[in-house]
Amino acid sequence: MTATDDSTIRFYRDNAAAYANRDRNVPTARLENFLARLRPGASVLELGCGGGQDSAYMIARGLEVTSTDASPELAAEAERLLNRKVAIVRFEELSWHEAFDGIWAEACLLHVPRADLAQVLARVLRALKGGGLLQASFKAGTGEGRDDLGRYYNYPSREWLMQRFEEKGWAEVEIAQVDGGGYDGKPTLWLHVSAAKPVRGK
């Protein structure tokens, strides 16, 4: 499995400072909804932390956050903001087992090749404790492709994405469709996914 597209990683490596320090609004409402479902001081894994702003928000709220990114250059940018180590981890390298109460994956799993997404979702599921929560976001579409910046996207439909989650055993899967934008400045239909790992024995 090669779940990290090299051309996409190259974009983030080459543009790390500009991307990390862009004018970006932290998704406060989604973060608050996510954190409200976790216990105080819960352990959270952030995938694709970018410049580290979302990790900083969760750390300030008292969460035990493990920040990761596949780009060493972006990880370095996040480390400067967070003043702590950021792990360099590609999706196919996720090897945690029942380690986290929650996983925050804002606009990162959308870069996983379609053929590999189900297996990455299985790795993410394994990293959660029973009852653990995932919050993730994808750019909606009808098939994989690249944007004008050369970044790969899996561009799923809501139905296709729901199937990928359900076939790997996720529970309480909810997918909201929301109009918005992105780094490329183009209008975007976003799919915001909330899902949980079943509690063993239930």
C-alpha positions as CSV (number, residue, x, y, z in Angstrom):
1,M,0.0,0.0,0.0
2,T,1.3,3.4,-1.0
3,A,-1.3,5.7,0.6
4,T,0.8,8.9,0.4
5,D,1.0,10.6,-3.1
6,D,4.6,11.7,-3.7
7,S,3.6,14.7,-5.9
8,T,1.2,15.9,-3.2
9,I,3.9,15.6,-0.5
10,R,6.3,17.5,-2.8
11,F,3.8,20.4,-3.0
12,Y,3.6,20.7,0.8
13,R,7.4,20.3,1.2
14,D,8.1,23.0,-1.4
15,N,5.4,25.4,-0.1
16,A,5.6,24.6,3.6
17,A,6.2,28.1,5.0
18,A,3.5,29.8,2.8
19,Y,1.0,27.1,3.5
20,A,1.6,26.9,7.2
21,N,1.5,30.7,7.7
22,R,-1.4,31.5,5.4
23,D,-4.4,33.4,6.7
24,R,-6.6,30.5,7.9
25,N,-9.5,30.4,10.2
26,V,-9.4,27.5,12.7
27,P,-12.6,25.5,12.4
28,T,-13.7,26.4,15.9
29,A,-17.3,25.0,15.6
30,R,-16.2,21.6,14.4
31,L,-13.4,21.5,16.9
32,E,-15.7,22.4,19.8
33,N,-18.3,19.7,18.7
34,F,-15.4,17.1,18.5
35,L,-14.0,18.1,21.9
36,A,-17.4,18.2,23.6
37,R,-17.6,14.4,23.0
38,L,-14.3,13.7,24.6
39,R,-13.4,13.5,28.3
40,P,-11.3,16.2,29.8
41,G,-7.6,15.6,29.1
42,A,-8.3,13.0,26.4
43,S,-5.6,11.8,24.1
44,V,-6.0,13.0,20.5
45,L,-4.0,12.2,17.4
46,E,-3.9,14.9,14.7
47,L,-3.2,13.6,11.2
48,G,-1.9,16.1,8.7
49,C,-1.4,18.9,11.2
50,G,-0.1,21.4,8.7
51,G,1.0,24.6,10.4
52,G,-0.2,23.2,13.8
53,Q,-3.0,25.7,14.5
54,D,-5.7,23.0,15.2
55,S,-3.2,21.2,17.5
56,A,-2.5,24.5,19.3
57,Y,-6.3,25.0,19.9
58,M,-6.7,21.5,21.3
59,I,-3.6,21.8,23.5
60,A,-4.9,25.0,24.9
61,R,-8.1,23.2,25.8
62,G,-6.1,20.7,27.9
63,L,-6.1,17.8,25.5
64,E,-3.1,15.4,25.2
65,V,-2.3,15.9,21.5
66,T,0.0,13.9,19.3
67,S,0.6,16.0,16.2
68,T,1.7,14.4,12.9
69,D,2.4,15.3,9.3
70,A,3.8,13.5,6.3
71,S,5.9,16.6,5.2
72,P,9.1,17.2,7.3
73,E,9.0,20.8,6.3
74,L,5.4,21.3,7.5
75,A,6.2,19.4,10.7
76,A,9.0,21.9,11.3
77,E,6.6,24.8,10.8
78,A,4.2,23.3,13.3
79,E,7.0,22.6,15.8
80,R,7.8,26.3,15.7
81,L,4.2,27.2,16.6
82,L,3.7,24.4,19.2
83,N,7.2,24.4,20.7
84,R,7.0,20.6,20.8
85,K,7.9,17.7,18.6
86,V,5.7,16.8,15.6
87,A,6.0,13.3,14.3
88,I,6.6,12.7,10.6
89,V,4.2,9.9,9.7
90,R,2.6,8.9,6.4
91,F,-0.8,7.3,6.4
92,E,0.5,3.9,5.4
93,E,2.9,4.0,8.4
94,L,0.1,4.4,11.1
95,S,0.8,1.7,13.5
96,W,-0.8,2.8,16.8
97,H,-3.1,0.3,18.5
98,E,-6.0,1.5,20.7
99,A,-3.9,4.5,21.7
100,F,-6.2,7.5,21.3
101,D,-9.6,8.7,22.5
102,G,-10.0,10.8,19.3
103,I,-8.4,11.5,15.9
104,W,-8.6,14.8,14.2
105,A,-8.0,14.6,10.4
106,E,-8.9,17.9,8.9
107,A,-8.4,18.0,5.1
108,C,-5.8,15.3,5.0
109,L,-7.3,11.9,4.3
110,L,-8.7,13.5,1.1
111,H,-5.2,13.0,-0.4
112,V,-5.3,9.2,0.1
113,P,-5.6,7.3,-3.2
114,R,-9.0,5.8,-3.6
115,A,-7.6,2.3,-3.9
116,D,-5.9,2.7,-0.5
117,L,-8.5,4.6,1.5
118,A,-10.3,1.6,3.0
119,Q,-7.0,0.2,4.3
120,V,-6.0,3.6,5.8
121,L,-9.4,3.9,7.5
122,A,-8.7,0.5,9.0
123,R,-5.4,1.7,10.4
124,V,-7.1,4.8,11.8
125,L,-9.8,2.7,13.4
126,R,-7.1,0.4,14.9
127,A,-5.4,3.5,16.5
128,L,-8.5,4.4,18.4
129,K,-9.6,3.1,21.7
130,G,-13.1,1.5,21.8
131,G,-15.7,4.3,21.6
132,G,-13.0,6.6,20.2
133,L,-14.0,9.3,17.8
134,L,-12.8,10.4,14.3
135,Q,-13.5,13.8,12.7
136,A,-12.3,14.1,9.1
137,S,-13.0,16.2,6.0
138,F,-13.0,15.5,2.3
139,K,-13.6,17.5,-0.9
140,A,-16.7,16.1,-2.6
141,G,-16.6,14.9,-6.2
142,T,-17.3,12.0,-8.5
143,G,-13.8,10.6,-9.0
144,E,-10.1,11.0,-8.2
145,G,-8.0,13.8,-9.8
146,R,-5.6,16.6,-9.2
147,D,-6.2,20.3,-8.6
148,D,-4.4,23.1,-10.4
149,L,-1.6,22.9,-7.8
150,G,-0.9,19.3,-8.7
151,R,-2.3,17.9,-5.5
152,Y,-4.1,14.5,-5.6
153,Y,-7.6,14.2,-4.2
154,N,-9.9,11.2,-3.9
155,Y,-13.0,13.4,-4.5
156,P,-15.6,11.0,-3.1
157,S,-19.3,11.2,-3.2
158,R,-21.1,11.1,0.1
159,E,-22.5,7.6,-0.8
160,W,-19.1,6.2,-1.8
161,L,-17.4,7.6,1.3
162,M,-20.1,6.1,3.6
163,Q,-19.5,2.7,2.0
164,R,-15.7,2.9,2.7
165,F,-16.4,3.7,6.4
166,E,-19.1,1.1,6.9
167,E,-17.1,-1.7,5.2
168,K,-14.3,-1.3,7.7
169,G,-16.6,-1.5,10.7
170,W,-16.9,2.2,11.7
171,A,-20.0,3.0,13.8
172,E,-22.2,6.2,14.1
173,V,-21.0,7.5,10.8
174,E,-22.4,10.9,9.9
175,I,-21.4,12.9,6.8
176,A,-22.4,16.5,6.5
177,Q,-22.2,18.4,3.2
178,V,-21.1,22.0,3.5
179,D,-20.1,24.7,1.0
180,G,-16.8,26.4,1.5
181,G,-13.4,27.1,0.0
182,G,-9.8,25.9,0.1
183,Y,-6.2,26.9,-0.3
184,D,-6.6,27.1,-4.1
185,G,-9.3,29.8,-3.7
186,K,-12.0,27.8,-5.5
187,P,-15.5,27.1,-4.2
188,T,-15.6,23.6,-2.6
189,L,-18.3,21.2,-1.4
190,W,-16.9,19.7,1.7
191,L,-17.8,16.4,3.3
192,H,-17.3,16.5,7.1
193,V,-17.3,13.0,8.6
194,S,-17.9,12.1,12.2
195,A,-17.5,8.4,13.1
196,A,-16.7,6.2,16.1
197,K,-15.0,2.9,16.9
198,P,-17.4,0.4,18.2
199,V,-17.0,-0.5,21.9
200,R,-16.0,-4.2,22.1
201,G,-18.9,-6.4,23.3
202,K,-21.6,-4.0,22.2
